[in-house]
Amino acid sequence: MIDPAIKDFLTDRKEQWLKSRVKGNTPEGKKVELHQEANENFSLANWLPDAARRAGQLSMVTHPAKFSHPNAKATALIAEAAARKDGLLRSGNVKVELDVLGNAAALDVHKFLSLVLQDDLTVLQHLEQKTETIKQQFTLPTASYDEILSGLLAIKQGNEKPKTHGGIKQVYFPVSDNNYHLLSILTPSGILYELKQRINQMRFSDEAKASREARRENKAGQDYSEVFDLTLIGFGGAKPLNISVLNYQNGGVAFLLNAAPPVLSGRRLNPPRKDFFDFSYTRPESHRELFEGFHKTLSLAINNKGIRNRIKSLAKAIFFELIDRSWQLRYLEPGWSDSDRYRTLAKYQKLWLDSQYHQAEEKDEQWLDQLEEAMVRWFINAYDKLIGKQQSLSLSDYEFIELKKWLQGCGEGLK
């Protein structure tokens, strides 16, 4: 019995074939003749042997050479790399489908091999595993099973001897003194395709659109991610299918991520001489976006768990950034606060910022309470300064206590 997926595929192919030939003014006799021809051509017994003969016109690959040059003719490579936890974006670490290139007129064979049957295996997987299921369905009076098997599997058989092409980008890679390997640089089209799908899902999914709309209207919504400085690169021009099937499915366009190194400005870290929480040192402007988000969420006329959690997470994010700033000082050479330059720095701040006091007996609960209150006062003052006295909401003793609780929930980083 033919699997329903195969039956539907052949029926769809037959209907497409008839649609292109049977018109409204086609005589009835001709219509009958065309329907008979379609039934014969797209019966499994006739279509499958023809597909097996045409499968060799296609090649399944992981790194098509045509991405480098549309006229490049090189070995159809299928790279089989093992997955490793090495933190690299490479073949083997990303699960992607194989690409296909070759005669566009034979792409229906690839679509047929990609059909998922009732047992969740594709036709190609059945053939590679030589299952009894596929053997029973592909045992036909018009061709032997072995002929069909070898013909269809030709789609994954490249040339025996690997060869490159002058249109492929190449680089000399040093391996020892005065010895080099000439490497041909190929494009992992499956990774390009997967990258675009993930970025499109990140940017254009219904959830992302709803979250952006909520943010524009100052409403509570889910967080969303964004990728900046994307660049588009096209392959194949008006005929992306000439490059590969995945390139065609990508619309002939792939994303390039910004790989430029960051621009760093040299600076010297000077510990505060009087007060860590002096605005000239902690720069509340660097937290402007978080404070503005905190203010907008706090201003919403909504009081539910989601809003309260959002307010709490924004406040803790500001505290964490301030704590990160303190750790830059705690990595300095122990004992820096003993200098006369820092004699006016408060004792509780020396205990906090100078690593020589990491295990000091003076670091009792009173010291920590003093530090937490100073940090919360900085938060309130910075909020008023950035939002403005006229627009900022008055933070009462209740908010002071809540902010202190949230700060205490920042973990051991404060101590």
Secondary structure as UniProt FT lines:
FT   HELIX           4..19
FT   TURN            20..21
FT   TURN            24..25
FT   HELIX           28..41
FT   HELIX           44..54
FT   HELIX           55..57
FT   STRAND          58..61
FT   HELIX           65..67
FT   TURN            70..71
FT   TURN            92..93
FT   STRAND          99..102
FT   HELIX           104..106
FT   HELIX           107..113
FT   TURN            118..119
FT   HELIX           123..129
FT   HELIX           132..137
FT   HELIX           145..153
FT   HELIX           154..156
FT   TURN            166..167
FT   STRAND          170..176
FT   TURN            177..178
FT   STRAND          179..184
FT   HELIX           189..204
FT   HELIX           206..216
FT   TURN            217..218
FT   STRAND          231..234
FT   TURN            237..238
FT   HELIX           240..242
FT   HELIX           245..249
FT   TURN            250..252
FT   STRAND          253..256
FT   TURN            276..277
FT   HELIX           279..282
FT   HELIX           284..287
FT   HELIX           288..299
FT   HELIX           305..330
FT   TURN            334..335
FT   HELIX           336..338
FT   HELIX           340..342
FT   TURN            343..344
FT   HELIX           347..353
FT   HELIX           355..357
FT   TURN            358..359
FT   TURN            361..362
FT   HELIX           365..387
FT   TURN            389..391
FT   HELIX           397..408
FT   TURN            409..410
FT   HELIX           411..414
//
